[in-house]
Amino acid sequence: VSCREAEAARHALERSGVLHSAYLPQREGDSVLWPLCGAADGDVVEREPRLCQRPTGDYRQQLPSTLRKLAPRGFDLLGHAAILRLSDEAEPHATLIAEALLASHGQLRTVALDSGVDGRWRVRALRVIAGEDDLVVHHRENGLRFEVDLRQVFFSPRLATERARIAALVRPGERFLDPFAGAAPFAVSAAAAGAQVLAADGNPAAQRWAERNSALNNLSSENFEFHIALAETLLPSLRDFDRVVLNHPTAHLNYLEPALAATRPGGSLHLYLLANRGEDATAETAAALVERGRVEAQRLVHPFSPGRELRVLDIRRGSS
């Protein structure tokens, strides 16, 4: 458009939701070129886009107004990668949303769409929709370092506060068991706090990343041990652990009995499960415990989906 009409054109494009706010306008002679994210009336030309200086704050402000309410406020940030979950309504606009997120956060190089946990090993189904096709991430939390391939092993930064809580409960020298360790963030956190850790996972890819994370945090084989093993095979052979983390939210009751048997009398079992918002999740577990243990606390870990949340039950094993 001509320079005289530039502001009027900008307002019109904003109202119609087709002005791409992640890119700068360009001046050519007596004309201004406004960047578009959709069809518009008038003469359209192609030019190499120029990104705005990456701002801080809500990335949704980089989107056309019609898309802002569809884009999620929150996302998982792991090193150089952001992981998005989108509603069915927002998914057709996934690339545009991802590009706005990439433009708004200077440390990001990759944005991936999360379609949920998939397969036997409960790994996220991820598809890169903007930036580099690289999902090997370096992540820091609670003073610890982690590296993981998100296509191979499940890892959630939303559990960072919970991992810090568990590590704070650890007493030096206690025996700690994590039979669904994945890349071992719980296990590494406990070992760094002084526990003698046995970690395991059935996913063969987990071993590489668990051992890598042990090395990154200067742990030794004296207090960190990892095995490739299925929980249903491993748990029946174990006894007398001071603390057990049972992080399999969709099948927690299947493993409750052998996990409790692996816990010493008076020891602690931390059981993770999915529950409906507002629902007391202790009754079913208490019934399964009978008199072998008691639920001491129920805590919200984080929202999981509309109407559902991840919780943890802190269980104390009884004397029998």
C-alpha positions as CSV (number, residue, x, y, z in Angstrom):
1,V,0.0,0.0,0.0
2,S,1.1,3.6,-0.4
3,C,2.8,5.3,2.6
4,R,-0.3,7.6,3.0
5,E,-2.6,4.6,3.4
6,A,-0.2,2.5,5.5
7,E,-1.8,3.0,8.9
8,A,-5.4,2.6,7.6
9,A,-4.3,-0.6,5.9
10,R,-2.7,-1.9,9.1
11,H,-5.9,-1.4,11.1
12,A,-7.9,-3.1,8.4
13,L,-5.6,-6.1,8.3
14,E,-5.6,-6.4,12.1
15,R,-9.4,-6.3,12.2
16,S,-9.6,-9.0,9.6
17,G,-7.0,-11.1,11.5
18,V,-4.5,-11.5,8.6
19,L,-1.7,-9.2,9.8
20,H,1.3,-11.3,10.8
21,S,2.7,-9.6,13.9
22,A,5.8,-11.8,14.1
23,Y,7.3,-10.0,11.1
24,L,8.2,-6.4,10.4
25,P,6.7,-4.2,7.7
26,Q,9.0,-3.3,4.9
27,R,9.4,0.0,3.0
28,E,9.9,0.1,-0.7
29,G,10.0,3.5,-2.3
30,D,6.6,5.2,-1.6
31,S,5.0,1.9,-0.5
32,V,4.8,-0.1,2.7
33,L,4.6,-3.9,2.6
34,W,2.6,-5.4,5.5
35,P,3.3,-9.1,6.3
36,L,0.3,-11.4,6.0
37,C,-0.8,-14.7,7.5
38,G,-3.9,-15.1,5.3
39,A,-5.7,-13.9,2.2
40,A,-6.2,-10.1,1.8
41,D,-7.5,-7.8,-0.9
42,G,-5.0,-5.8,-2.9
43,D,-1.7,-6.4,-4.5
44,V,0.3,-9.2,-2.9
45,V,4.1,-9.6,-3.4
46,E,6.6,-12.0,-2.0
47,R,9.6,-10.8,-0.1
48,E,12.0,-12.4,2.4
49,P,10.4,-11.8,5.8
50,R,12.1,-9.9,8.6
51,L,11.4,-11.2,12.1
52,C,10.5,-8.6,14.8
53,Q,13.0,-8.4,17.6
54,R,12.0,-11.3,19.8
55,P,9.9,-9.9,22.6
56,T,9.2,-11.2,26.1
57,G,5.8,-11.9,27.5
58,D,2.8,-13.7,26.1
59,Y,3.6,-15.2,22.7
60,R,-0.1,-15.1,21.8
61,Q,0.3,-11.3,21.2
62,Q,2.2,-12.3,18.1
63,L,-0.8,-14.0,16.6
64,P,-3.7,-12.6,14.7
65,S,-6.5,-11.6,17.1
66,T,-8.8,-14.3,15.8
67,L,-6.3,-17.0,16.9
68,R,-5.2,-15.7,20.3
69,K,-8.1,-17.4,22.2
70,L,-7.3,-20.7,20.5
71,A,-3.6,-20.8,21.3
72,P,-2.7,-22.3,24.7
73,R,-1.3,-20.1,27.4
74,G,1.0,-22.8,28.7
75,F,3.5,-25.1,27.1
76,D,6.4,-27.4,28.2
77,L,9.8,-25.8,27.9
78,L,12.8,-28.2,27.8
79,G,16.1,-26.6,26.8
80,H,15.8,-25.4,23.2
81,A,12.4,-27.1,22.6
82,A,8.8,-26.1,23.4
83,I,6.1,-28.8,23.5
84,L,2.6,-27.7,22.6
85,R,-0.8,-29.4,23.2
86,L,-3.5,-28.0,21.0
87,S,-7.3,-28.4,21.0
88,D,-9.0,-29.8,17.9
89,E,-10.1,-26.3,17.0
90,A,-6.5,-24.9,17.2
91,E,-4.7,-27.8,15.5
92,P,-5.3,-26.6,11.9
93,H,-3.4,-23.4,12.9
94,A,-0.5,-25.4,14.6
95,T,2.2,-24.1,12.3
96,L,1.2,-20.4,12.7
97,I,1.0,-20.8,16.5
98,A,4.3,-22.6,16.7
99,E,6.0,-19.9,14.6
100,A,4.7,-17.2,16.9
101,L,6.0,-19.1,19.9
102,L,9.4,-19.5,18.2
103,A,9.5,-15.8,17.4
104,S,8.7,-14.8,21.0
105,H,11.3,-16.8,22.9
106,G,14.9,-16.2,22.0
107,Q,16.2,-19.5,23.4
108,L,13.9,-21.7,21.3
109,R,15.0,-23.5,18.2
110,T,12.3,-26.2,18.0
111,V,8.5,-26.4,18.6
112,A,6.8,-29.7,18.6
113,L,3.1,-30.8,18.7
114,D,2.3,-33.3,21.5
115,S,-0.5,-35.7,20.5
116,G,-0.4,-37.6,23.8
117,V,1.5,-40.4,25.4
118,D,1.7,-43.4,23.0
119,G,2.9,-47.0,23.0
120,R,4.1,-49.5,25.5
121,W,6.8,-47.2,26.9
122,R,4.5,-44.2,27.3
123,V,6.5,-41.9,25.1
124,R,5.1,-38.7,23.8
125,A,3.9,-38.7,20.2
126,L,5.7,-35.6,19.0
127,R,5.8,-33.9,15.6
128,V,8.1,-30.9,15.0
129,I,6.0,-28.1,13.5
130,A,8.5,-25.2,13.6
131,G,12.2,-24.7,13.7
132,E,14.9,-27.4,13.8
133,D,14.0,-31.1,13.8
134,D,15.9,-31.8,17.0
135,L,14.3,-33.2,20.1
136,V,17.5,-34.2,22.0
137,V,17.2,-31.6,24.8
138,H,19.4,-30.3,27.6
139,H,17.3,-29.4,30.7
140,R,18.2,-27.9,34.1
141,E,16.0,-28.1,37.2
142,N,16.6,-27.9,40.9
143,G,20.3,-27.5,40.4
144,L,20.6,-30.7,38.3
145,R,21.3,-31.3,34.6
146,F,19.4,-33.7,32.3
147,E,19.7,-34.7,28.7
148,V,17.1,-36.8,26.9
149,D,15.7,-37.6,23.5
150,L,12.0,-36.8,23.8
151,R,11.2,-39.1,21.0
152,Q,12.7,-42.1,22.9
153,V,11.8,-41.5,26.6
154,F,9.1,-39.6,28.4
155,F,10.2,-36.6,30.4
156,S,8.0,-33.9,31.9
157,P,9.3,-30.6,33.3
158,R,6.0,-30.2,35.1
159,L,7.2,-32.7,37.7
160,A,10.2,-30.6,38.7
161,T,8.6,-29.3,41.9
162,E,7.5,-32.8,42.8
163,R,10.9,-34.2,42.2
164,A,12.3,-31.5,44.5
165,R,9.8,-32.4,47.2
166,I,10.7,-36.0,47.1
167,A,14.4,-35.2,47.1
168,A,13.9,-33.1,50.2
169,L,12.4,-36.1,52.0
170,V,15.3,-38.3,51.3
171,R,17.6,-39.1,54.2
172,P,21.3,-39.8,53.4
173,G,21.9,-43.5,52.9
174,E,18.2,-44.5,52.5
175,R,17.4,-47.1,49.8
176,F,15.4,-45.6,47.0
177,L,13.5,-47.5,44.2
178,D,12.1,-46.2,41.0
179,P,10.8,-49.0,38.8
180,F,9.5,-46.7,36.0
181,A,12.5,-44.4,35.9
182,G,12.6,-43.4,32.2
183,A,15.6,-41.0,31.9
184,A,15.8,-41.1,35.7
185,P,14.9,-37.6,36.8
186,F,13.4,-38.9,40.1
187,A,16.2,-41.3,40.6
188,V,19.0,-38.8,39.9
189,S,17.3,-36.3,42.2
190,A,17.2,-38.8,45.0
191,A,20.8,-40.0,44.5
192,A,22.0,-36.3,44.5
193,A,20.3,-36.0,47.8
194,G,22.2,-38.9,49.3
195,A,20.0,-42.0,48.6
196,Q,21.3,-45.4,47.5
197,V,19.2,-45.7,44.3
198,L,18.0,-48.6,42.2
199,A,16.3,-47.4,39.0
200,A,14.8,-49.5,36.3
201,D,12.7,-49.2,33.1
202,G,11.5,-51.7,30.5
203,N,12.2,-49.2,27.7
204,P,15.6,-50.2,26.3
205,A,16.3,-46.6,25.2
206,A,16.0,-45.4,28.8
207,Q,19.3,-46.8,29.9
208,R,21.4,-44.5,27.7
209,W,19.7,-41.4,29.0
210,A,19.6,-42.5,32.7
211,E,23.3,-43.3,32.7
212,R,24.0,-40.1,30.9
213,N,22.1,-38.1,33.5
214,S,23.9,-39.9,36.3
215,A,27.2,-38.9,34.8
216,L,26.1,-35.3,34.1
217,N,25.4,-34.9,37.8
218,N,28.6,-36.7,39.0
219,L,26.9,-39.7,40.6
220,S,28.8,-42.9,41.1
221,S,27.9,-46.6,40.7
222,E,28.0,-46.7,44.5
223,N,24.8,-44.8,44.9
224,F,23.1,-45.0,41.4
225,E,22.3,-48.3,39.7
226,F,20.1,-48.7,36.6
227,H,18.6,-51.8,35.0
228,I,16.6,-52.5,31.9
229,A,13.7,-54.5,33.4
230,L,9.9,-54.7,33.4
231,A,8.4,-53.6,36.7
232,E,6.2,-56.8,36.8
233,T,9.3,-58.9,36.6
234,L,11.5,-56.8,38.9
235,L,9.3,-55.8,41.8
236,P,8.5,-59.3,43.2
237,S,12.2,-59.9,43.8
238,L,12.8,-56.7,45.8
239,R,12.3,-56.0,49.5
240,D,13.2,-53.4,52.2
241,F,13.4,-50.2,50.3
242,D,13.0,-47.1,52.4
243,R,11.3,-45.1,49.7
244,V,9.6,-46.2,46.4
245,V,8.3,-43.9,43.7
246,L,5.6,-45.5,41.6
247,N,5.0,-43.2,38.7
248,H,2.7,-45.0,36.3
249,P,-0.5,-42.9,36.6
250,T,-2.6,-44.9,34.2
251,A,-1.9,-48.3,35.7
252,H,-1.0,-47.5,39.3
253,L,-3.3,-50.1,41.0
254,N,-1.7,-52.9,38.9
255,Y,1.6,-52.3,40.6
256,L,0.5,-51.2,44.1
257,E,0.8,-54.6,45.8
258,P,4.3,-55.5,44.6
259,A,5.6,-52.0,45.1
260,L,4.3,-52.0,48.7
261,A,5.9,-55.4,49.2
262,A,9.2,-53.9,48.1
263,T,8.9,-51.1,50.6
264,R,10.1,-51.9,54.1
265,P,7.7,-51.7,57.1
266,G,7.4,-48.1,58.0
267,G,8.8,-47.0,54.6
268,S,7.2,-44.6,52.1
269,L,5.5,-45.2,48.8
270,H,4.7,-42.3,46.5
271,L,1.9,-43.3,44.2
272,Y,1.0,-41.2,41.1
273,L,-2.5,-41.4,39.6
274,L,-5.0,-39.5,37.5
275,A,-8.1,-38.3,39.1
276,N,-11.2,-36.2,38.2
277,R,-11.0,-32.6,39.5
278,G,-12.7,-32.4,42.9
279,E,-12.7,-36.1,43.4
280,D,-11.2,-37.8,46.5
281,A,-8.7,-40.3,45.0
282,T,-7.8,-42.0,48.3
283,A,-10.8,-44.4,48.7
284,E,-9.9,-46.8,45.9
285,T,-6.3,-47.0,46.9
286,A,-7.1,-47.3,50.6
287,A,-9.4,-50.3,49.8
288,A,-6.5,-51.9,47.9
289,L,-4.1,-51.3,50.7
290,V,-6.4,-53.1,53.3
291,E,-4.3,-53.0,56.5
292,R,-0.8,-53.1,54.9
293,G,-0.5,-49.3,54.6
294,R,-2.2,-46.0,55.0
295,V,-2.6,-42.9,52.9
296,E,-0.9,-40.0,54.8
297,A,-1.5,-37.3,52.3
298,Q,-3.0,-36.5,48.9
299,R,-1.4,-33.8,46.8
300,L,-2.1,-32.1,43.4
301,V,1.0,-32.4,41.2
302,H,-0.4,-30.5,38.1
303,P,-3.5,-30.2,35.9
304,F,-3.5,-33.0,33.3
305,S,-6.5,-32.2,31.0
306,P,-9.8,-30.4,31.3
307,G,-11.4,-31.9,34.4
308,R,-8.5,-34.2,35.2
309,E,-5.3,-33.8,37.2
310,L,-2.2,-35.7,38.2
311,R,-2.0,-36.4,42.0
312,V,0.3,-38.2,44.3
313,L,-0.6,-40.2,47.4
314,D,2.0,-40.5,50.1
315,I,1.6,-43.9,51.6
316,R,3.2,-45.3,54.7
317,R,3.6,-49.0,54.8
318,G,2.3,-50.8,57.9
319,S,4.3,-53.1,60.1
320,S,3.1,-56.3,58.4
